[in-house]
Amino acid sequence: MTLEELANFIKTRRSIRRWQDKPVPESLLMQAVELATWAPNAGNQQSWRFYVIVNRNTIKAIADAVQASIDQVASWPEAETFAADVAKWRQTAVFFRTAPAAIAVATGRYQVVADRILALREKVDAEAARIREWRNTASSRTQTIGAAVAYLLLVLHQMGLGAVWMTGPMQAKGQIEKILKTPPEMDIVTFVPVGYPAESPTKTRKPVSEVSEVVR
């Protein structure tokens, strides 16, 4: 693959939120997950677990849990300040209910030695607490899952499948973990509905000059 071919491949991937009513072969999803496990990850701990969901009733159960959480938040008096946005949120947030398949990703609670030291030291040292806060803005878990899901989305795109990376459903994290029987030492951190695309979004990107700076 040339650099030009790679660039075109990356630039043609889109976040898909509408799918054909067509099952996705389990073998394709498992192949995509296998390739995602080659992503760089913190300490090469590979502290991830991929839940490949091909049962539509399970996807609907997750959607119901997320909708219930949304409705609860929307019922609070504080939501009245954002009435228009809340109404749209309630109507559109669980679009993934119709997805033929989904992949939920969990990660373990891995800590490098620096984090373990800081967790003890911050109790008596404000500077240690500040350093730990800075480290947490780019945690090892963020690194691990970010890389894995980026690989996953690109592989699915190459297979002709459409997917979207979601973190919104995590507001029902506890319920989702019960549905998927996630072990207590793992946390579900993202949800990726998958299917054959029924739309072709055309969103673009800002010029690289607007989002980069060369430090000479």
PyMOL CGO cylinders between C-alpha atoms (Angstrom):
from pymol import cmd
from pymol.cgo import CYLINDER

trace = [
    CYLINDER, 0.00, 0.00, 0.00, 1.39, 3.38, -0.99, 0.3, 1, 1, 1, 1, 1, 1,
    CYLINDER, 1.39, 3.38, -0.99, 1.17, 6.45, 1.23, 0.3, 1, 1, 1, 1, 1, 1,
    CYLINDER, 1.17, 6.45, 1.23, -1.41, 7.91, -1.17, 0.3, 1, 1, 1, 1, 1, 1,
    CYLINDER, -1.41, 7.91, -1.17, -3.54, 4.76, -0.92, 0.3, 1, 1, 1, 1, 1, 1,
    CYLINDER, -3.54, 4.76, -0.92, -3.26, 4.79, 2.86, 0.3, 1, 1, 1, 1, 1, 1,
    CYLINDER, -3.26, 4.79, 2.86, -4.23, 8.46, 3.00, 0.3, 1, 1, 1, 1, 1, 1,
    CYLINDER, -4.23, 8.46, 3.00, -7.30, 7.84, 0.84, 0.3, 1, 1, 1, 1, 1, 1,
    CYLINDER, -7.30, 7.84, 0.84, -8.29, 4.87, 2.98, 0.3, 1, 1, 1, 1, 1, 1,
    CYLINDER, -8.29, 4.87, 2.98, -8.06, 6.87, 6.21, 0.3, 1, 1, 1, 1, 1, 1,
    CYLINDER, -8.06, 6.87, 6.21, -9.88, 9.87, 4.76, 0.3, 1, 1, 1, 1, 1, 1,
    CYLINDER, -9.88, 9.87, 4.76, -12.82, 7.83, 3.46, 0.3, 1, 1, 1, 1, 1, 1,
    CYLINDER, -12.82, 7.83, 3.46, -13.69, 6.33, 6.87, 0.3, 1, 1, 1, 1, 1, 1,
    CYLINDER, -13.69, 6.33, 6.87, -16.80, 7.88, 8.41, 0.3, 1, 1, 1, 1, 1, 1,
    CYLINDER, -16.80, 7.88, 8.41, -18.83, 7.50, 11.59, 0.3, 1, 1, 1, 1, 1, 1,
    CYLINDER, -18.83, 7.50, 11.59, -21.94, 5.55, 10.58, 0.3, 1, 1, 1, 1, 1, 1,
    CYLINDER, -21.94, 5.55, 10.58, -25.21, 5.79, 12.52, 0.3, 1, 1, 1, 1, 1, 1,
    CYLINDER, -25.21, 5.79, 12.52, -27.61, 4.08, 10.11, 0.3, 1, 1, 1, 1, 1, 1,
    CYLINDER, -27.61, 4.08, 10.11, -27.28, 0.50, 8.92, 0.3, 1, 1, 1, 1, 1, 1,
    CYLINDER, -27.28, 0.50, 8.92, -28.87, -1.93, 6.51, 0.3, 1, 1, 1, 1, 1, 1,
    CYLINDER, -28.87, -1.93, 6.51, -31.08, -4.60, 8.04, 0.3, 1, 1, 1, 1, 1, 1,
    CYLINDER, -31.08, -4.60, 8.04, -28.47, -7.22, 7.28, 0.3, 1, 1, 1, 1, 1, 1,
    CYLINDER, -28.47, -7.22, 7.28, -26.57, -9.46, 9.70, 0.3, 1, 1, 1, 1, 1, 1,
    CYLINDER, -26.57, -9.46, 9.70, -22.82, -9.05, 10.06, 0.3, 1, 1, 1, 1, 1, 1,
    CYLINDER, -22.82, -9.05, 10.06, -20.83, -12.31, 9.94, 0.3, 1, 1, 1, 1, 1, 1,
    CYLINDER, -20.83, -12.31, 9.94, -19.39, -13.11, 13.36, 0.3, 1, 1, 1, 1, 1, 1,
    CYLINDER, -19.39, -13.11, 13.36, -16.17, -14.19, 11.65, 0.3, 1, 1, 1, 1, 1, 1,
    CYLINDER, -16.17, -14.19, 11.65, -15.60, -10.67, 10.29, 0.3, 1, 1, 1, 1, 1, 1,
    CYLINDER, -15.60, -10.67, 10.29, -16.12, -9.10, 13.69, 0.3, 1, 1, 1, 1, 1, 1,
    CYLINDER, -16.12, -9.10, 13.69, -13.72, -11.53, 15.35, 0.3, 1, 1, 1, 1, 1, 1,
    CYLINDER, -13.72, -11.53, 15.35, -11.13, -10.88, 12.66, 0.3, 1, 1, 1, 1, 1, 1,
    CYLINDER, -11.13, -10.88, 12.66, -11.48, -7.14, 13.26, 0.3, 1, 1, 1, 1, 1, 1,
    CYLINDER, -11.48, -7.14, 13.26, -11.04, -7.62, 17.00, 0.3, 1, 1, 1, 1, 1, 1,
    CYLINDER, -11.04, -7.62, 17.00, -7.98, -9.82, 16.48, 0.3, 1, 1, 1, 1, 1, 1,
    CYLINDER, -7.98, -9.82, 16.48, -6.33, -7.07, 14.44, 0.3, 1, 1, 1, 1, 1, 1,
    CYLINDER, -6.33, -7.07, 14.44, -7.33, -4.44, 17.02, 0.3, 1, 1, 1, 1, 1, 1,
    CYLINDER, -7.33, -4.44, 17.02, -5.37, -6.38, 19.64, 0.3, 1, 1, 1, 1, 1, 1,
    CYLINDER, -5.37, -6.38, 19.64, -2.19, -5.49, 17.76, 0.3, 1, 1, 1, 1, 1, 1,
    CYLINDER, -2.19, -5.49, 17.76, -2.63, -1.85, 18.73, 0.3, 1, 1, 1, 1, 1, 1,
    CYLINDER, -2.63, -1.85, 18.73, -0.04, -0.25, 21.01, 0.3, 1, 1, 1, 1, 1, 1,
    CYLINDER, -0.04, -0.25, 21.01, -1.10, -0.38, 24.65, 0.3, 1, 1, 1, 1, 1, 1,
    CYLINDER, -1.10, -0.38, 24.65, 0.16, 0.62, 28.07, 0.3, 1, 1, 1, 1, 1, 1,
    CYLINDER, 0.16, 0.62, 28.07, 3.05, -1.54, 29.21, 0.3, 1, 1, 1, 1, 1, 1,
    CYLINDER, 3.05, -1.54, 29.21, 1.99, -4.17, 26.67, 0.3, 1, 1, 1, 1, 1, 1,
    CYLINDER, 1.99, -4.17, 26.67, -0.39, -5.38, 29.38, 0.3, 1, 1, 1, 1, 1, 1,
    CYLINDER, -0.39, -5.38, 29.38, -3.10, -5.91, 26.74, 0.3, 1, 1, 1, 1, 1, 1,
    CYLINDER, -3.10, -5.91, 26.74, -5.59, -5.20, 29.51, 0.3, 1, 1, 1, 1, 1, 1,
    CYLINDER, -5.59, -5.20, 29.51, -8.63, -5.16, 27.28, 0.3, 1, 1, 1, 1, 1, 1,
    CYLINDER, -8.63, -5.16, 27.28, -11.66, -7.33, 26.67, 0.3, 1, 1, 1, 1, 1, 1,
    CYLINDER, -11.66, -7.33, 26.67, -13.88, -7.11, 23.60, 0.3, 1, 1, 1, 1, 1, 1,
    CYLINDER, -13.88, -7.11, 23.60, -17.54, -8.10, 23.84, 0.3, 1, 1, 1, 1, 1, 1,
    CYLINDER, -17.54, -8.10, 23.84, -18.69, -8.98, 20.32, 0.3, 1, 1, 1, 1, 1, 1,
    CYLINDER, -18.69, -8.98, 20.32, -22.48, -8.65, 20.41, 0.3, 1, 1, 1, 1, 1, 1,
    CYLINDER, -22.48, -8.65, 20.41, -24.45, -10.26, 17.59, 0.3, 1, 1, 1, 1, 1, 1,
    CYLINDER, -24.45, -10.26, 17.59, -27.66, -10.80, 19.56, 0.3, 1, 1, 1, 1, 1, 1,
    CYLINDER, -27.66, -10.80, 19.56, -30.04, -7.96, 18.71, 0.3, 1, 1, 1, 1, 1, 1,
    CYLINDER, -30.04, -7.96, 18.71, -32.00, -8.46, 21.91, 0.3, 1, 1, 1, 1, 1, 1,
    CYLINDER, -32.00, -8.46, 21.91, -28.84, -7.74, 23.88, 0.3, 1, 1, 1, 1, 1, 1,
    CYLINDER, -28.84, -7.74, 23.88, -28.25, -4.56, 21.88, 0.3, 1, 1, 1, 1, 1, 1,
    CYLINDER, -28.25, -4.56, 21.88, -31.86, -3.52, 22.54, 0.3, 1, 1, 1, 1, 1, 1,
    CYLINDER, -31.86, -3.52, 22.54, -31.44, -4.23, 26.25, 0.3, 1, 1, 1, 1, 1, 1,
    CYLINDER, -31.44, -4.23, 26.25, -28.39, -1.96, 26.33, 0.3, 1, 1, 1, 1, 1, 1,
    CYLINDER, -28.39, -1.96, 26.33, -30.32, 0.71, 24.42, 0.3, 1, 1, 1, 1, 1, 1,
    CYLINDER, -30.32, 0.71, 24.42, -33.17, 0.45, 26.93, 0.3, 1, 1, 1, 1, 1, 1,
    CYLINDER, -33.17, 0.45, 26.93, -30.72, 0.90, 29.83, 0.3, 1, 1, 1, 1, 1, 1,
    CYLINDER, -30.72, 0.90, 29.83, -29.17, 3.96, 28.22, 0.3, 1, 1, 1, 1, 1, 1,
    CYLINDER, -29.17, 3.96, 28.22, -32.58, 5.45, 27.40, 0.3, 1, 1, 1, 1, 1, 1,
    CYLINDER, -32.58, 5.45, 27.40, -33.73, 4.97, 31.00, 0.3, 1, 1, 1, 1, 1, 1,
    CYLINDER, -33.73, 4.97, 31.00, -30.66, 6.81, 32.24, 0.3, 1, 1, 1, 1, 1, 1,
    CYLINDER, -30.66, 6.81, 32.24, -31.20, 9.62, 29.74, 0.3, 1, 1, 1, 1, 1, 1,
    CYLINDER, -31.20, 9.62, 29.74, -34.84, 9.97, 30.75, 0.3, 1, 1, 1, 1, 1, 1,
    CYLINDER, -34.84, 9.97, 30.75, -33.84, 10.12, 34.40, 0.3, 1, 1, 1, 1, 1, 1,
    CYLINDER, -33.84, 10.12, 34.40, -31.35, 12.93, 33.79, 0.3, 1, 1, 1, 1, 1, 1,
    CYLINDER, -31.35, 12.93, 33.79, -33.85, 14.73, 31.56, 0.3, 1, 1, 1, 1, 1, 1,
    CYLINDER, -33.85, 14.73, 31.56, -36.43, 14.66, 34.37, 0.3, 1, 1, 1, 1, 1, 1,
    CYLINDER, -36.43, 14.66, 34.37, -34.24, 16.67, 36.74, 0.3, 1, 1, 1, 1, 1, 1,
    CYLINDER, -34.24, 16.67, 36.74, -35.09, 20.40, 37.16, 0.3, 1, 1, 1, 1, 1, 1,
    CYLINDER, -35.09, 20.40, 37.16, -31.59, 21.34, 35.98, 0.3, 1, 1, 1, 1, 1, 1,
    CYLINDER, -31.59, 21.34, 35.98, -32.41, 19.94, 32.54, 0.3, 1, 1, 1, 1, 1, 1,
    CYLINDER, -32.41, 19.94, 32.54, -35.05, 22.62, 31.96, 0.3, 1, 1, 1, 1, 1, 1,
    CYLINDER, -35.05, 22.62, 31.96, -32.27, 25.13, 31.25, 0.3, 1, 1, 1, 1, 1, 1,
    CYLINDER, -32.27, 25.13, 31.25, -31.33, 23.09, 28.17, 0.3, 1, 1, 1, 1, 1, 1,
    CYLINDER, -31.33, 23.09, 28.17, -34.83, 22.03, 27.12, 0.3, 1, 1, 1, 1, 1, 1,
    CYLINDER, -34.83, 22.03, 27.12, -34.30, 22.05, 23.33, 0.3, 1, 1, 1, 1, 1, 1,
    CYLINDER, -34.30, 22.05, 23.33, -31.01, 20.17, 23.49, 0.3, 1, 1, 1, 1, 1, 1,
    CYLINDER, -31.01, 20.17, 23.49, -32.41, 17.70, 26.00, 0.3, 1, 1, 1, 1, 1, 1,
    CYLINDER, -32.41, 17.70, 26.00, -35.40, 16.92, 23.77, 0.3, 1, 1, 1, 1, 1, 1,
    CYLINDER, -35.40, 16.92, 23.77, -33.11, 16.14, 20.84, 0.3, 1, 1, 1, 1, 1, 1,
    CYLINDER, -33.11, 16.14, 20.84, -30.83, 14.09, 23.07, 0.3, 1, 1, 1, 1, 1, 1,
    CYLINDER, -30.83, 14.09, 23.07, -33.71, 11.94, 24.29, 0.3, 1, 1, 1, 1, 1, 1,
    CYLINDER, -33.71, 11.94, 24.29, -34.85, 11.27, 20.72, 0.3, 1, 1, 1, 1, 1, 1,
    CYLINDER, -34.85, 11.27, 20.72, -31.50, 10.50, 19.09, 0.3, 1, 1, 1, 1, 1, 1,
    CYLINDER, -31.50, 10.50, 19.09, -29.03, 9.18, 21.67, 0.3, 1, 1, 1, 1, 1, 1,
    CYLINDER, -29.03, 9.18, 21.67, -29.93, 5.50, 21.30, 0.3, 1, 1, 1, 1, 1, 1,
    CYLINDER, -29.93, 5.50, 21.30, -29.88, 5.35, 17.51, 0.3, 1, 1, 1, 1, 1, 1,
    CYLINDER, -29.88, 5.35, 17.51, -27.71, 2.26, 17.93, 0.3, 1, 1, 1, 1, 1, 1,
    CYLINDER, -27.71, 2.26, 17.93, -30.80, 0.26, 18.89, 0.3, 1, 1, 1, 1, 1, 1,
    CYLINDER, -30.80, 0.26, 18.89, -31.10, -0.78, 15.22, 0.3, 1, 1, 1, 1, 1, 1,
    CYLINDER, -31.10, -0.78, 15.22, -27.48, -1.84, 14.80, 0.3, 1, 1, 1, 1, 1, 1,
    CYLINDER, -27.48, -1.84, 14.80, -27.07, -5.45, 13.60, 0.3, 1, 1, 1, 1, 1, 1,
    CYLINDER, -27.07, -5.45, 13.60, -24.01, -5.90, 15.83, 0.3, 1, 1, 1, 1, 1, 1,
    CYLINDER, -24.01, -5.90, 15.83, -21.88, -4.08, 18.35, 0.3, 1, 1, 1, 1, 1, 1,
    CYLINDER, -21.88, -4.08, 18.35, -18.53, -4.33, 20.09, 0.3, 1, 1, 1, 1, 1, 1,
    CYLINDER, -18.53, -4.33, 20.09, -18.22, -3.15, 23.67, 0.3, 1, 1, 1, 1, 1, 1,
    CYLINDER, -18.22, -3.15, 23.67, -14.69, -2.68, 24.96, 0.3, 1, 1, 1, 1, 1, 1,
    CYLINDER, -14.69, -2.68, 24.96, -13.57, -3.03, 28.55, 0.3, 1, 1, 1, 1, 1, 1,
    CYLINDER, -13.57, -3.03, 28.55, -10.22, -2.41, 30.16, 0.3, 1, 1, 1, 1, 1, 1,
    CYLINDER, -10.22, -2.41, 30.16, -8.52, -3.39, 33.38, 0.3, 1, 1, 1, 1, 1, 1,
    CYLINDER, -8.52, -3.39, 33.38, -7.31, -0.96, 36.02, 0.3, 1, 1, 1, 1, 1, 1,
    CYLINDER, -7.31, -0.96, 36.02, -3.64, -1.06, 35.15, 0.3, 1, 1, 1, 1, 1, 1,
    CYLINDER, -3.64, -1.06, 35.15, -1.33, 1.41, 36.92, 0.3, 1, 1, 1, 1, 1, 1,
    CYLINDER, -1.33, 1.41, 36.92, 2.34, 2.04, 36.18, 0.3, 1, 1, 1, 1, 1, 1,
    CYLINDER, 2.34, 2.04, 36.18, 4.69, 2.37, 39.16, 0.3, 1, 1, 1, 1, 1, 1,
    CYLINDER, 4.69, 2.37, 39.16, 4.57, 6.18, 39.03, 0.3, 1, 1, 1, 1, 1, 1,
    CYLINDER, 4.57, 6.18, 39.03, 0.81, 6.13, 39.53, 0.3, 1, 1, 1, 1, 1, 1,
    CYLINDER, 0.81, 6.13, 39.53, 1.10, 3.77, 42.49, 0.3, 1, 1, 1, 1, 1, 1,
    CYLINDER, 1.10, 3.77, 42.49, 3.69, 6.01, 44.15, 0.3, 1, 1, 1, 1, 1, 1,
    CYLINDER, 3.69, 6.01, 44.15, 1.64, 9.16, 43.54, 0.3, 1, 1, 1, 1, 1, 1,
    CYLINDER, 1.64, 9.16, 43.54, -1.54, 7.52, 44.89, 0.3, 1, 1, 1, 1, 1, 1,
    CYLINDER, -1.54, 7.52, 44.89, 0.23, 7.04, 48.22, 0.3, 1, 1, 1, 1, 1, 1,
    CYLINDER, 0.23, 7.04, 48.22, 2.14, 10.33, 48.25, 0.3, 1, 1, 1, 1, 1, 1,
    CYLINDER, 2.14, 10.33, 48.25, -0.78, 12.62, 47.33, 0.3, 1, 1, 1, 1, 1, 1,
    CYLINDER, -0.78, 12.62, 47.33, -2.30, 12.07, 50.76, 0.3, 1, 1, 1, 1, 1, 1,
    CYLINDER, -2.30, 12.07, 50.76, 0.44, 14.21, 52.32, 0.3, 1, 1, 1, 1, 1, 1,
    CYLINDER, 0.44, 14.21, 52.32, 1.84, 16.17, 49.38, 0.3, 1, 1, 1, 1, 1, 1,
    CYLINDER, 1.84, 16.17, 49.38, -0.11, 18.69, 47.25, 0.3, 1, 1, 1, 1, 1, 1,
    CYLINDER, -0.11, 18.69, 47.25, 2.56, 18.57, 44.53, 0.3, 1, 1, 1, 1, 1, 1,
    CYLINDER, 2.56, 18.57, 44.53, 2.10, 14.81, 44.20, 0.3, 1, 1, 1, 1, 1, 1,
    CYLINDER, 2.10, 14.81, 44.20, -1.66, 15.31, 43.88, 0.3, 1, 1, 1, 1, 1, 1,
    CYLINDER, -1.66, 15.31, 43.88, -1.05, 17.89, 41.14, 0.3, 1, 1, 1, 1, 1, 1,
    CYLINDER, -1.05, 17.89, 41.14, 1.29, 15.57, 39.25, 0.3, 1, 1, 1, 1, 1, 1,
    CYLINDER, 1.29, 15.57, 39.25, -1.21, 12.73, 39.46, 0.3, 1, 1, 1, 1, 1, 1,
    CYLINDER, -1.21, 12.73, 39.46, -3.95, 15.01, 38.14, 0.3, 1, 1, 1, 1, 1, 1,
    CYLINDER, -3.95, 15.01, 38.14, -1.75, 15.90, 35.17, 0.3, 1, 1, 1, 1, 1, 1,
    CYLINDER, -1.75, 15.90, 35.17, -1.01, 12.24, 34.49, 0.3, 1, 1, 1, 1, 1, 1,
    CYLINDER, -1.01, 12.24, 34.49, -4.71, 11.42, 34.62, 0.3, 1, 1, 1, 1, 1, 1,
    CYLINDER, -4.71, 11.42, 34.62, -5.45, 13.78, 31.74, 0.3, 1, 1, 1, 1, 1, 1,
    CYLINDER, -5.45, 13.78, 31.74, -3.78, 11.17, 29.52, 0.3, 1, 1, 1, 1, 1, 1,
    CYLINDER, -3.78, 11.17, 29.52, -4.09, 7.94, 31.44, 0.3, 1, 1, 1, 1, 1, 1,
    CYLINDER, -4.09, 7.94, 31.44, -2.69, 4.58, 30.41, 0.3, 1, 1, 1, 1, 1, 1,
    CYLINDER, -2.69, 4.58, 30.41, -6.26, 3.37, 29.94, 0.3, 1, 1, 1, 1, 1, 1,
    CYLINDER, -6.26, 3.37, 29.94, -7.00, 6.19, 27.51, 0.3, 1, 1, 1, 1, 1, 1,
    CYLINDER, -7.00, 6.19, 27.51, -3.89, 5.26, 25.53, 0.3, 1, 1, 1, 1, 1, 1,
    CYLINDER, -3.89, 5.26, 25.53, -4.80, 1.58, 25.43, 0.3, 1, 1, 1, 1, 1, 1,
    CYLINDER, -4.80, 1.58, 25.43, -8.43, 1.90, 24.40, 0.3, 1, 1, 1, 1, 1, 1,
    CYLINDER, -8.43, 1.90, 24.40, -7.87, 4.84, 22.07, 0.3, 1, 1, 1, 1, 1, 1,
    CYLINDER, -7.87, 4.84, 22.07, -5.35, 2.93, 20.00, 0.3, 1, 1, 1, 1, 1, 1,
    CYLINDER, -5.35, 2.93, 20.00, -7.37, -0.30, 19.96, 0.3, 1, 1, 1, 1, 1, 1,
    CYLINDER, -7.37, -0.30, 19.96, -10.61, 1.37, 18.86, 0.3, 1, 1, 1, 1, 1, 1,
    CYLINDER, -10.61, 1.37, 18.86, -8.82, 3.40, 16.19, 0.3, 1, 1, 1, 1, 1, 1,
    CYLINDER, -8.82, 3.40, 16.19, -7.44, 0.18, 14.72, 0.3, 1, 1, 1, 1, 1, 1,
    CYLINDER, -7.44, 0.18, 14.72, -10.84, -1.47, 15.05, 0.3, 1, 1, 1, 1, 1, 1,
    CYLINDER, -10.84, -1.47, 15.05, -12.65, 1.29, 13.16, 0.3, 1, 1, 1, 1, 1, 1,
    CYLINDER, -12.65, 1.29, 13.16, -10.15, 1.22, 10.30, 0.3, 1, 1, 1, 1, 1, 1,
    CYLINDER, -10.15, 1.22, 10.30, -10.33, -2.56, 9.96, 0.3, 1, 1, 1, 1, 1, 1,
    CYLINDER, -10.33, -2.56, 9.96, -14.14, -2.49, 9.92, 0.3, 1, 1, 1, 1, 1, 1,
    CYLINDER, -14.14, -2.49, 9.92, -13.99, 0.22, 7.25, 0.3, 1, 1, 1, 1, 1, 1,
    CYLINDER, -13.99, 0.22, 7.25, -11.71, -1.96, 5.11, 0.3, 1, 1, 1, 1, 1, 1,
    CYLINDER, -11.71, -1.96, 5.11, -14.26, -4.77, 5.44, 0.3, 1, 1, 1, 1, 1, 1,
    CYLINDER, -14.26, -4.77, 5.44, -17.01, -2.55, 4.05, 0.3, 1, 1, 1, 1, 1, 1,
    CYLINDER, -17.01, -2.55, 4.05, -18.66, -2.17, 7.44, 0.3, 1, 1, 1, 1, 1, 1,
    CYLINDER, -18.66, -2.17, 7.44, -19.73, 1.06, 9.11, 0.3, 1, 1, 1, 1, 1, 1,
    CYLINDER, -19.73, 1.06, 9.11, -19.24, 1.82, 12.78, 0.3, 1, 1, 1, 1, 1, 1,
    CYLINDER, -19.24, 1.82, 12.78, -19.18, 4.69, 15.24, 0.3, 1, 1, 1, 1, 1, 1,
    CYLINDER, -19.18, 4.69, 15.24, -17.18, 5.10, 18.45, 0.3, 1, 1, 1, 1, 1, 1,
    CYLINDER, -17.18, 5.10, 18.45, -19.53, 5.92, 21.34, 0.3, 1, 1, 1, 1, 1, 1,
    CYLINDER, -19.53, 5.92, 21.34, -18.85, 6.89, 24.94, 0.3, 1, 1, 1, 1, 1, 1,
    CYLINDER, -18.85, 6.89, 24.94, -22.30, 8.36, 25.64, 0.3, 1, 1, 1, 1, 1, 1,
    CYLINDER, -22.30, 8.36, 25.64, -23.75, 4.95, 26.61, 0.3, 1, 1, 1, 1, 1, 1,
    CYLINDER, -23.75, 4.95, 26.61, -21.29, 4.88, 29.52, 0.3, 1, 1, 1, 1, 1, 1,
    CYLINDER, -21.29, 4.88, 29.52, -23.79, 6.85, 31.57, 0.3, 1, 1, 1, 1, 1, 1,
    CYLINDER, -23.79, 6.85, 31.57, -25.48, 3.45, 31.94, 0.3, 1, 1, 1, 1, 1, 1,
    CYLINDER, -25.48, 3.45, 31.94, -22.16, 1.70, 32.54, 0.3, 1, 1, 1, 1, 1, 1,
    CYLINDER, -22.16, 1.70, 32.54, -23.36, -0.27, 35.54, 0.3, 1, 1, 1, 1, 1, 1,
    CYLINDER, -23.36, -0.27, 35.54, -26.38, -1.66, 33.73, 0.3, 1, 1, 1, 1, 1, 1,
    CYLINDER, -26.38, -1.66, 33.73, -24.35, -2.48, 30.60, 0.3, 1, 1, 1, 1, 1, 1,
    CYLINDER, -24.35, -2.48, 30.60, -21.81, -4.36, 32.69, 0.3, 1, 1, 1, 1, 1, 1,
    CYLINDER, -21.81, -4.36, 32.69, -24.61, -6.41, 34.26, 0.3, 1, 1, 1, 1, 1, 1,
    CYLINDER, -24.61, -6.41, 34.26, -26.03, -7.26, 30.84, 0.3, 1, 1, 1, 1, 1, 1,
    CYLINDER, -26.03, -7.26, 30.84, -22.61, -8.32, 29.52, 0.3, 1, 1, 1, 1, 1, 1,
    CYLINDER, -22.61, -8.32, 29.52, -21.57, -9.97, 32.81, 0.3, 1, 1, 1, 1, 1, 1,
    CYLINDER, -21.57, -9.97, 32.81, -18.37, -7.95, 32.92, 0.3, 1, 1, 1, 1, 1, 1,
    CYLINDER, -18.37, -7.95, 32.92, -16.03, -9.10, 35.73, 0.3, 1, 1, 1, 1, 1, 1,
    CYLINDER, -16.03, -9.10, 35.73, -15.58, -6.59, 38.58, 0.3, 1, 1, 1, 1, 1, 1,
    CYLINDER, -15.58, -6.59, 38.58, -11.93, -5.92, 37.76, 0.3, 1, 1, 1, 1, 1, 1,
    CYLINDER, -11.93, -5.92, 37.76, -12.86, -4.63, 34.29, 0.3, 1, 1, 1, 1, 1, 1,
    CYLINDER, -12.86, -4.63, 34.29, -14.66, -1.44, 33.22, 0.3, 1, 1, 1, 1, 1, 1,
    CYLINDER, -14.66, -1.44, 33.22, -16.69, -1.02, 30.04, 0.3, 1, 1, 1, 1, 1, 1,
    CYLINDER, -16.69, -1.02, 30.04, -15.34, 2.20, 28.52, 0.3, 1, 1, 1, 1, 1, 1,
    CYLINDER, -15.34, 2.20, 28.52, -16.69, 2.37, 24.98, 0.3, 1, 1, 1, 1, 1, 1,
    CYLINDER, -16.69, 2.37, 24.98, -19.40, 0.99, 22.70, 0.3, 1, 1, 1, 1, 1, 1,
    CYLINDER, -19.40, 0.99, 22.70, -19.08, 0.51, 18.93, 0.3, 1, 1, 1, 1, 1, 1,
    CYLINDER, -19.08, 0.51, 18.93, -22.26, -0.36, 16.97, 0.3, 1, 1, 1, 1, 1, 1,
    CYLINDER, -22.26, -0.36, 16.97, -21.49, -2.02, 13.63, 0.3, 1, 1, 1, 1, 1, 1,
    CYLINDER, -21.49, -2.02, 13.63, -23.29, -2.90, 10.42, 0.3, 1, 1, 1, 1, 1, 1,
    CYLINDER, -23.29, -2.90, 10.42, -23.37, -2.47, 6.67, 0.3, 1, 1, 1, 1, 1, 1,
    CYLINDER, -23.37, -2.47, 6.67, -23.78, 1.27, 6.07, 0.3, 1, 1, 1, 1, 1, 1,
    CYLINDER, -23.78, 1.27, 6.07, -27.12, 2.75, 5.02, 0.3, 1, 1, 1, 1, 1, 1,
    CYLINDER, -27.12, 2.75, 5.02, -25.70, 6.26, 4.72, 0.3, 1, 1, 1, 1, 1, 1,
    CYLINDER, -25.70, 6.26, 4.72, -22.66, 8.05, 3.27, 0.3, 1, 1, 1, 1, 1, 1,
    CYLINDER, -22.66, 8.05, 3.27, -21.69, 11.01, 5.48, 0.3, 1, 1, 1, 1, 1, 1,
    CYLINDER, -21.69, 11.01, 5.48, -19.50, 13.65, 3.84, 0.3, 1, 1, 1, 1, 1, 1,
    CYLINDER, -19.50, 13.65, 3.84, -18.05, 15.56, 6.78, 0.3, 1, 1, 1, 1, 1, 1,
    CYLINDER, -18.05, 15.56, 6.78, -14.62, 17.08, 6.26, 0.3, 1, 1, 1, 1, 1, 1,
    CYLINDER, -14.62, 17.08, 6.26, -11.72, 18.08, 8.51, 0.3, 1, 1, 1, 1, 1, 1,
    CYLINDER, -11.72, 18.08, 8.51, -10.19, 21.40, 9.47, 0.3, 1, 1, 1, 1, 1, 1,
    CYLINDER, -10.19, 21.40, 9.47, -7.03, 22.33, 7.53, 0.3, 1, 1, 1, 1, 1, 1,
    CYLINDER, -7.03, 22.33, 7.53, -3.98, 20.89, 9.24, 0.3, 1, 1, 1, 1, 1, 1,
    CYLINDER, -3.98, 20.89, 9.24, -2.60, 24.43, 9.53, 0.3, 1, 1, 1, 1, 1, 1,
    CYLINDER, -2.60, 24.43, 9.53, -5.42, 25.24, 11.97, 0.3, 1, 1, 1, 1, 1, 1,
    CYLINDER, -5.42, 25.24, 11.97, -4.76, 22.34, 14.30, 0.3, 1, 1, 1, 1, 1, 1,
    CYLINDER, -4.76, 22.34, 14.30, -0.98, 22.01, 14.27, 0.3, 1, 1, 1, 1, 1, 1,
    CYLINDER, -0.98, 22.01, 14.27, 2.11, 23.97, 15.14, 0.3, 1, 1, 1, 1, 1, 1,
    CYLINDER, 2.11, 23.97, 15.14, 5.71, 23.22, 14.19, 0.3, 1, 1, 1, 1, 1, 1,
    CYLINDER, 5.71, 23.22, 14.19, 8.07, 23.82, 17.09, 0.3, 1, 1, 1, 1, 1, 1,
    CYLINDER, 8.07, 23.82, 17.09, 11.46, 24.73, 15.61, 0.3, 1, 1, 1, 1, 1, 1,
]
cmd.load_cgo(trace, "trace")
